[in-house]
Amino acid sequence: MGELIFVGLGLNDEKGISLRGLEATRTADSVFIELYTSLLPDFSLQRLEDLVSKKITLVSRQNLEEENGVSVIMAARQGKAVLLVPGDPFVATTHVTLRIEAEKKGIRTRIIHGASIISAIIGSSGLHNYKFGKTVTVPFPENFSETPYNVIGQNKRLGLHTLCLLDLRVEERRFLTVREGLELLFAIERRRAKNIITPDAVAIGVARVGSEHPSLKADFAGSLLEYDFGSPPHSLILVGQLHFMEAEALINFAGAPNELRNVAK
């Protein structure tokens, strides 16, 4: 029976792989990597190949999704195959279909987790994890959707924060920025006028979490438009009801204005 191991690469570069993941990759018969689901800003495929002493095959979205990962499945049938994935392999549902297909064919599957962008963003912000509602992705304008606005509204009514992942297309080197994400949400607010995302709403912009030079800034949303977060990837948090300790964290960690103390409970 073959084996397919999904190994998380963490957040920034090849050093994010765990010791367990490194061991599995070094002892695999075949190693594949996908780099389209997220951006690892300082990653080098050559450095990773040197680290694991193996040739690594880069697979595309077409290989894994349109072709049902047939090359990976075939390798796993013949021995031990590893698929390297940015972040934590199944925080996003992208590769669940591949795992199901492997199990159906009698191939054993395992997961070796890596650092997740979701927990890393929340942890970096200083906000309380249990006060987050549903996460949403803000898409590029050509894929316009009011879903992010609706989700933020639902969370806000419950006093919960909303993590907004900003759309990216790594293959095209396109990455939605904090400014662009806010502008898209403000445009929906102007049409809907439900007072969900206004310039005085508290928001947090985050960039390059997990790198040596991340960017974290909390402010009122109107002011956040002017902040330069630098290179991608970017993410955005719309803040719900603040606990007083969360306000202190944002002031001290993210340069938030002192006025946040006045709206916290």
Secondary structure, 3 states (H helix, E strand, C coil): CCEEEEEECECCCHHHCCHHHHHHHHCCCEEEECCCCCCCCCCCHHHHHHHHCCCCEECCHHHHHHCCCHHHHHHHHHCEEEEEECECCCCCCCCHHHHHHHHHCCCEEEEECCCCHHHHHHHHHCCCHHHECCCEEECCHHHCCCHHHHHHHHHHHCCCEEEEEECEEHHHCEECCHHHHHHHHHHHHHHHCCCCCCCCCEEEEEECCCCCCCEEEEEEHHHHCCCCCCCCCEEEEECCCCCHHHHHHHHHHCCCCCCHHHHCC
